[in-house]
Amino acid sequence: MIKETITIANLKCSGCENTIRKNLLGIQGVTEVDIDQETDNVMVTHEDAVERGVLTAKLHQLGYPEATEENGLLLKIKSYASCMVGRLDAAIEKE
């Protein structure tokens, strides 16, 4: 198993965390996802076959690019949408 730490942009709340966790765990070979809002770090434990690029591409698609990437308006908007989906999913799971 490999543990990757990816520092991202646009991480705001538990809704963001929920969306990130759900989507990364949906990648075959990913076994664990931990998120630290204070440091903007996403720690992903996965099998050797999962490439870091797959993880960062999924995060980018959701609006959470690596902190070293350009973070334009479109990515910020995507992150707000992902955040709202995460909040709704969490609310539905509580019911």
LUMLUM-689441 format. One record per residue (C-alpha): residue number from 1; x, y, z; residue in three letters. Coordinates in Angstrom, 2 decimals. Example, Ala and Ser with C-alpha at 12.3 -4.5 7.8 and 13.67 -1.06 7.14 Angstrom:
<pts>
1	12.30	-4.50	7.80	ALA
2	13.67	-1.06	7.14	SER
</pts>
This chain:
<pts>
1	0.00	0.00	0.00	MET
2	1.07	3.55	-0.73	ILE
3	0.03	6.68	1.14	LYS
4	-0.04	9.90	-0.92	GLU
5	-0.44	13.37	0.55	THR
6	-1.86	15.95	-1.84	ILE
7	-2.19	19.60	-0.84	THR
8	-5.21	21.11	-2.58	ILE
9	-6.94	24.46	-3.09	ALA
10	-10.59	25.38	-2.41	ASN
11	-11.12	23.07	0.60	LEU
12	-13.68	24.88	2.72	LYS
13	-15.81	22.60	4.86	CYS
14	-17.16	19.17	5.68	SER
15	-19.25	19.23	2.50	GLY
16	-16.03	19.46	0.50	CYS
17	-14.54	16.65	2.58	GLU
18	-17.55	14.41	1.98	ASN
19	-17.43	14.92	-1.80	THR
20	-13.67	14.36	-1.97	ILE
21	-13.79	11.24	0.20	ARG
22	-16.73	9.70	-1.70	LYS
23	-15.18	10.31	-5.12	ASN
24	-11.67	9.17	-4.26	LEU
25	-12.96	6.02	-2.56	LEU
26	-14.80	5.32	-5.82	GLY
27	-11.46	4.85	-7.58	ILE
28	-10.56	1.17	-7.75	GLN
29	-7.62	0.47	-5.46	GLY
30	-8.17	3.40	-3.08	VAL
31	-8.70	2.03	0.43	THR
32	-8.66	5.08	2.70	GLU
33	-9.02	8.86	2.46	VAL
34	-8.23	11.26	5.30	ASP
35	-8.65	15.02	4.96	ILE
36	-7.14	17.79	7.08	ASP
37	-8.88	21.14	6.52	GLN
38	-6.28	23.07	8.52	GLU
39	-3.45	22.08	6.19	THR
40	-5.56	21.52	3.03	ASP
41	-4.08	18.03	2.80	ASN
42	-5.77	14.96	1.38	VAL
43	-4.08	11.73	2.44	MET
44	-4.95	8.77	0.23	VAL
45	-3.99	5.17	0.92	THR
46	-4.08	3.02	-2.19	HIS
47	-2.70	-0.03	-3.94	GLU
48	0.45	0.25	-6.05	ASP
49	-1.56	0.19	-9.29	ALA
50	-3.20	3.59	-8.62	VAL
51	-1.15	6.43	-10.08	GLU
52	-0.95	9.82	-8.38	ARG
53	-2.13	11.43	-11.62	GLY
54	-5.45	9.59	-11.39	VAL
55	-5.99	11.03	-7.91	LEU
56	-5.03	14.59	-8.85	THR
57	-7.14	14.44	-12.03	ALA
58	-10.22	13.43	-10.00	LYS
59	-9.58	16.21	-7.47	LEU
60	-9.14	18.72	-10.31	HIS
61	-12.37	17.54	-11.94	GLN
62	-14.20	18.19	-8.66	LEU
63	-12.73	21.71	-8.36	GLY
64	-9.94	20.93	-5.90	TYR
65	-6.69	21.31	-7.84	PRO
66	-3.29	20.76	-6.30	GLU
67	-2.17	23.90	-4.51	ALA
68	0.62	24.32	-7.06	THR
69	-1.82	24.43	-10.02	GLU
70	-3.50	27.51	-11.41	GLU
71	-6.77	27.98	-9.53	ASN
72	-9.04	29.96	-11.82	GLY
73	-12.66	30.97	-11.43	LEU
74	-14.00	27.82	-13.12	LEU
75	-12.28	25.57	-10.57	LEU
76	-13.56	27.69	-7.71	LYS
77	-17.11	27.42	-9.04	ILE
78	-16.72	23.64	-9.44	LYS
79	-15.54	23.39	-5.84	SER
80	-18.63	25.26	-4.59	TYR
81	-20.87	22.87	-6.54	ALA
82	-18.97	19.85	-5.19	SER
83	-19.26	21.29	-1.69	CYS
84	-23.05	21.60	-1.98	MET
85	-23.35	18.04	-3.30	VAL
86	-21.29	16.83	-0.34	GLY
87	-23.52	18.69	2.11	ARG
88	-26.67	17.28	0.52	LEU
89	-25.28	13.75	0.54	ASP
90	-24.39	14.08	4.23	ALA
91	-27.88	15.36	5.04	ALA
92	-29.52	12.50	3.16	ILE
93	-27.32	9.93	4.91	GLU
94	-28.43	11.29	8.32	LYS
95	-32.10	10.68	7.50	GLU
</pts>
